[in-house]
C-alpha cells in the first residue's frame, strides 16, 4: 500500500514557543500519523533568530518523546543573511532542511532568495548529508533549481514542496496544482503546502495526483474545517491521516519516511 508522508510544521509565525508543550503536541501528532517535524530557528517569543540553541532544545525534547524525522528551516522573512539562515544545519540531528527556490512576494513582504543564496544553501545541505526539501512558490522556481543543478548536481532523491496560498504566490486551485505539478521533473518526489487552508479539498487533490508529502500544522493553518479550528496540532494531523486512509492509502511512519526519502537517521 502506498504511504504518504505527513510533515508537521507546528508553530504559527510570531507566536511564543514552549518547548515542553511543543514536544508533547509533536509526540501526539506522530501517534496520529505525522512522520516529520519542520521547525524554524526561533526564540521562545517566536521571533526568528540565527541562534540555534532554542531550536536545538525544542528538537531534543521532541526526540526524547518520539522518533520523528527532523527537518530544519533555512527560511522565513527576516533581516538575516543566508549564512545566518543556514545556522540550523549545524544541529547534528537535522535530517532534512528547506532550500528555497527563489524570491517571491510573501504577504506584504519580499522574501529574498537570490541565486547566490540558493547556491550557498544547496552546498551547505549537501556537504552535511542533509536532504533538501526545495520550497517553490511559483513555476519559475523549478527552472531556477534546474539552472543551479547544472552547476552543482543534486543527489537523489530530489524533493520539491509546492507551496500554495500565500499572498503573492500560487493560489490553491486545481488548475494551478495541475500546471505546477506538470513542471516538476519526472524523477523528483513532490509534496504540497496549503497556507491559509480552511478546507481539505486541495490537499485531497494533491494526494490523488501522487503527492509524496503533505504538510500540515499551525504554521500554515489551524483549521479543521471552515467552521472550526484545532487547539492542538495533533488534531490537524488526525484529520490529514483520516483523509489519506479514506483514499485507500496509509500515513508513513517516521521509519517508512526515512526509507522513502533515503534518509539515514543522524
NORKATA-V974151 format. One record per run of one state. SS is the DSSP state (H for helix, E for strand, C for the rest). FROM is the first residue (numbers start at 1). LEN is the number of residues. Records with the same first field share a line. If there is no record, write none. Layout:
BEGIN
SS=FROM-LEN  FROM-LEN
END
This chain:
BEGIN
C=1-2  9-10  33-1  40-2  43-5  49-4  66-3  73-9  91-5  101-3  107-2  112-3  128-3  137-2  152-7  165-9  183-6  195-6  209-4  218-3  222-1  226-2  230-3  247-3  252-2  262-5
E=3-6  34-6  42-1  48-1  69-4  96-5  104-3  109-3  131-6  159-6  189-6  213-5  221-1  223-3  228-2  250-2
H=19-14  53-13  82-9  115-13  139-13  174-9  201-8  233-14  254-8
END
